[in-house]
Amino acid sequence: MVSVLKNVFSLSEIEHGLCLILVDTSPAEGYNDFIRMFNERVLKKQ
């Protein structure tokens, strides 16, 4: 996740976003949500 996001956001912005996500969900669920959303965006671009 960080490798993908650091091209657009600073590390402090990524950290802040991850903290917001992890308030309501587990790290595994947060990661799965990120992958799902990322894949949806990639498919829309094709």
Secondary structure as UniProt FT lines:
FT   HELIX           2..5
FT   TURN            6..8
FT   HELIX           11..24
FT   HELIX           27..45
//
